[in-house]
Amino acid sequence: MQPKLICVGNTTLDRVWLIDRLPSGGGKFPAHDYLELGGGMAANAAVAVARLGGACAYWGRAGDDSAGRVMLAEMAAYGVDVSQFRLIPDARSSVSGIMVGGDGERMIVNFRGEGLDTDPGWLPMAQIPGCDALHGDVRWPEAAALCFAAARMHRIPTVLDGEIASAEVFGMLLPLVDHAIFSEPGLRAFAGGATDSDEARLTALRRVRSLGCRVAAVTRGREGVLWIDEAGVHRQTAFAVEVVDTTGAGDVFHGAYALAIAEGSMVDVAMRFASAVSALKCTGKGGRAAIPTRERTLQFIREREGAGPAPAP
């Protein structure tokens, strides 16, 4: 049966300039390509789920402006259920300016929007018992908390995209989450200090687990994924690919991981699957266009069978 997921949270219109290398100061820099396309943590995760064969609904909001209408239409074209994607009159959508260097690394400037109602009372909570997993991010914490709590009550697995947030937001969300997967900046924000060593990362991840999360992980780009669960400490090595653009790689990882969990995969299998999907996404421009199909992902993994998860030393 086709798994059903709900992704709750952020959507952003990405305006992307591809340049030879990222600037280190002011000046003018020629771009050899320009893209305008939807982005955002939960929104990209929803598109990844749909591309990989899952049935996914996106629950979120944007302004009833040109950016919001473009994002809604694009997500619908990818096969995401956008019936609960609300465009709010007189509000301004979130928009990002992204510069991508020749090595695939990027610099992002984000306007988070204005006038976006934070009250999640309009969301159809009665639909949550019918889903197989629920994914949320930190950008609309009021909605994420409401949905995570409902999912936990119905024993539906929950996945959090642990990006940069305040201690208050982490304190609200983490006790309701089963799988908390942080970016490196997000884990630093949670820890309230440097997490530049494995010892510091593991200390922070153990704190996350102490709040009630079954799995606490941090994605580290080319360094792979480090996580802790009830069986101990684990690593998933990164898959080596020719990187074109890393924009949205973490979001796509979360969507693929949530889909694998919805299907009943073990954590190590889900980490490997998500790592492969994220790596393949980085081989193309933009946050969504290069998201692979399930068939392409499984073929990619089979070709690299030696790159599975291994216990940490």
QUIHUDA-V925558 format. One record per pair of residues at least 6 apart in sequence whose ideal C-beta (glycine too) atoms are under 7 Angstrom apart, sorted by the first residue. I is the first residue (numbers start at 1). J is the second residue. If there is no record, write none. Layout:
I_J ; I_J
This chain:
2_53 ; 2_54 ; 2_55 ; 3_54 ; 3_55 ; 3_132 ; 3_259 ; 3_262 ; 3_263 ; 4_55 ; 4_130 ; 4_131 ; 4_132 ; 5_49 ; 5_54 ; 5_56 ; 5_131 ; 5_132 ; 5_133 ; 5_134 ; 5_135 ; 5_258 ; 5_259 ; 5_262 ; 6_57 ; 6_59 ; 6_128 ; 6_131 ; 6_134 ; 7_42 ; 7_45 ; 7_46 ; 7_49 ; 7_56 ; 7_58 ; 7_135 ; 8_42 ; 8_59 ; 8_60 ; 8_136 ; 8_140 ; 8_143 ; 8_144 ; 8_147 ; 9_41 ; 9_42 ; 9_60 ; 9_136 ; 9_137 ; 9_139 ; 9_140 ; 9_144 ; 10_40 ; 10_41 ; 10_42 ; 10_43 ; 10_60 ; 10_94 ; 10_137 ; 10_139 ; 10_140 ; 11_38 ; 11_40 ; 11_43 ; 11_60 ; 11_62 ; 11_71 ; 11_94 ; 12_39 ; 12_40 ; 12_94 ; 12_95 ; 12_96 ; 12_110 ; 13_36 ; 13_38 ; 13_39 ; 13_67 ; 13_70 ; 13_71 ; 13_93 ; 13_95 ; 14_37 ; 14_38 ; 14_39 ; 14_96 ; 14_98 ; 14_247 ; 14_287 ; 15_36 ; 15_95 ; 15_96 ; 15_97 ; 15_98 ; 16_34 ; 16_35 ; 16_98 ; 16_100 ; 16_247 ; 16_286 ; 17_31 ; 17_34 ; 17_99 ; 18_31 ; 18_32 ; 18_33 ; 18_100 ; 18_285 ; 19_29 ; 19_31 ; 19_99 ; 19_101 ; 20_101 ; 20_102 ; 21_101 ; 21_102 ; 22_99 ; 22_101 ; 22_105 ; 22_107 ; 23_29 ; 33_285 ; 35_285 ; 35_286 ; 37_74 ; 37_286 ; 37_287 ; 37_288 ; 38_70 ; 38_71 ; 38_74 ; 38_75 ; 38_288 ; 39_96 ; 39_248 ; 39_287 ; 40_94 ; 41_137 ; 41_139 ; 41_161 ; 41_163 ; 41_251 ; 42_58 ; 42_60 ; 42_135 ; 42_136 ; 42_137 ; 43_58 ; 43_60 ; 43_71 ; 43_75 ; 44_248 ; 44_251 ; 44_252 ; 44_255 ; 44_287 ; 44_288 ; 45_135 ; 45_251 ; 45_254 ; 45_255 ; 45_258 ; 46_56 ; 46_58 ; 46_75 ; 46_80 ; 46_255 ; 47_75 ; 47_78 ; 47_80 ; 47_288 ; 47_291 ; 48_252 ; 48_255 ; 48_256 ; 48_277 ; 48_291 ; 49_56 ; 49_255 ; 49_258 ; 49_259 ; 50_56 ; 50_78 ; 50_79 ; 50_80 ; 51_78 ; 51_291 ; 51_293 ; 52_256 ; 52_259 ; 52_277 ; 52_293 ; 52_294 ; 53_294 ; 54_259 ; 54_262 ; 56_80 ; 56_81 ; 57_81 ; 57_84 ; 58_75 ; 58_80 ; 58_81 ; 58_82 ; 58_85 ; 59_84 ; 59_123 ; 59_143 ; 60_85 ; 60_140 ; 61_86 ; 61_88 ; 61_116 ; 61_117 ; 62_68 ; 62_71 ; 62_87 ; 62_93 ; 62_94 ; 63_87 ; 63_88 ; 63_91 ; 63_92 ; 63_93 ; 63_113 ; 63_115 ; 64_87 ; 64_88 ; 64_89 ; 64_91 ; 65_92 ; 65_93 ; 67_93 ; 67_95 ; 68_87 ; 68_93 ; 69_87 ; 72_82 ; 72_85 ; 72_87 ; 75_82 ; 75_85 ; 76_82 ; 84_123 ; 84_124 ; 88_115 ; 88_116 ; 88_117 ; 90_115 ; 91_113 ; 91_114 ; 91_115 ; 91_116 ; 92_113 ; 92_114 ; 92_115 ; 93_113 ; 94_110 ; 94_111 ; 94_112 ; 94_113 ; 95_111 ; 96_108 ; 96_109 ; 96_110 ; 97_109 ; 98_106 ; 98_108 ; 98_247 ; 99_106 ; 99_107 ; 100_106 ; 100_245 ; 100_247 ; 103_243 ; 104_243 ; 104_244 ; 104_245 ; 104_246 ; 104_282 ; 105_246 ; 106_246 ; 106_247 ; 118_140 ; 118_142 ; 119_142 ; 120_142 ; 120_143 ; 120_146 ; 123_143 ; 125_150 ; 128_134 ; 128_147 ; 128_150 ; 128_151 ; 128_154 ; 128_156 ; 129_154 ; 131_156 ; 132_262 ; 133_156 ; 133_157 ; 133_159 ; 133_258 ; 133_261 ; 133_262 ; 134_147 ; 134_148 ; 134_151 ; 134_156 ; 134_158 ; 135_159 ; 135_254 ; 135_255 ; 135_258 ; 136_144 ; 136_147 ; 136_148 ; 136_160 ; 137_144 ; 137_161 ; 137_163 ; 138_161 ; 138_162 ; 138_163 ; 138_165 ; 138_169 ; 138_173 ; 141_169 ; 141_172 ; 141_173 ; 144_173 ; 145_172 ; 145_173 ; 145_176 ; 148_158 ; 148_173 ; 148_176 ; 148_177 ; 149_176 ; 151_158 ; 152_158 ; 152_176 ; 157_178 ; 157_179 ; 157_261 ; 158_176 ; 158_177 ; 158_178 ; 158_179 ; 159_179 ; 159_181 ; 159_254 ; 159_257 ; 159_258 ; 159_261 ; 160_173 ; 160_177 ; 160_180 ; 160_181 ; 161_181 ; 161_251 ; 161_254 ; 162_180 ; 162_181 ; 162_182 ; 162_183 ; 162_186 ; 162_187 ; 162_190 ; 163_183 ; 163_186 ; 164_185 ; 164_186 ; 164_189 ; 165_189 ; 170_190 ; 174_180 ; 174_208 ; 174_211 ; 174_213 ; 175_211 ; 175_212 ; 177_213 ; 178_213 ; 178_214 ; 178_215 ; 179_213 ; 179_214 ; 179_215 ; 179_261 ; 180_208 ; 180_213 ; 180_216 ; 181_217 ; 181_219 ; 181_254 ; 181_257 ; 182_190 ; 182_217 ; 182_218 ; 183_219 ; 183_250 ; 184_218 ; 184_220 ; 187_195 ; 187_201 ; 187_204 ; 187_218 ; 188_194 ; 188_195 ; 190_204 ; 190_208 ; 191_204 ; 194_200 ; 195_201 ; 195_204 ; 201_218 ; 201_226 ; 202_228 ; 202_233 ; 205_216 ; 205_218 ; 205_228 ; 206_228 ; 208_216 ; 209_216 ; 209_228 ; 214_229 ; 214_230 ; 215_227 ; 215_229 ; 215_267 ; 216_227 ; 216_228 ; 217_225 ; 217_226 ; 217_227 ; 218_226 ; 219_225 ; 219_250 ; 219_253 ; 220_226 ; 221_238 ; 222_238 ; 223_238 ; 224_235 ; 224_236 ; 224_237 ; 224_238 ; 224_275 ; 225_235 ; 225_236 ; 225_271 ; 225_275 ; 226_235 ; 227_234 ; 227_271 ; 229_267 ; 233_312 ; 234_268 ; 234_309 ; 234_311 ; 234_312 ; 235_309 ; 235_310 ; 235_312 ; 236_271 ; 236_272 ; 236_275 ; 236_309 ; 237_307 ; 238_275 ; 238_279 ; 239_275 ; 239_276 ; 239_279 ; 239_304 ; 239_307 ; 241_279 ; 241_280 ; 241_282 ; 241_283 ; 242_283 ; 243_282 ; 244_282 ; 244_283 ; 244_284 ; 244_285 ; 245_282 ; 245_284 ; 245_285 ; 245_286 ; 246_282 ; 247_286 ; 247_287 ; 248_281 ; 248_287 ; 248_288 ; 249_278 ; 249_281 ; 249_282 ; 251_287 ; 252_277 ; 252_278 ; 252_281 ; 252_291 ; 253_274 ; 253_275 ; 253_277 ; 253_278 ; 256_273 ; 256_274 ; 256_277 ; 256_278 ; 257_270 ; 257_271 ; 257_274 ; 260_269 ; 260_270 ; 260_273 ; 260_274 ; 261_270 ; 265_273 ; 268_309 ; 271_309 ; 272_301 ; 272_308 ; 272_309 ; 273_297 ; 276_297 ; 276_300 ; 276_301 ; 277_291 ; 277_292 ; 277_297 ; 280_290 ; 280_292 ; 280_296 ; 280_297 ; 280_300 ; 281_290 ; 281_291 ; 283_290 ; 284_290
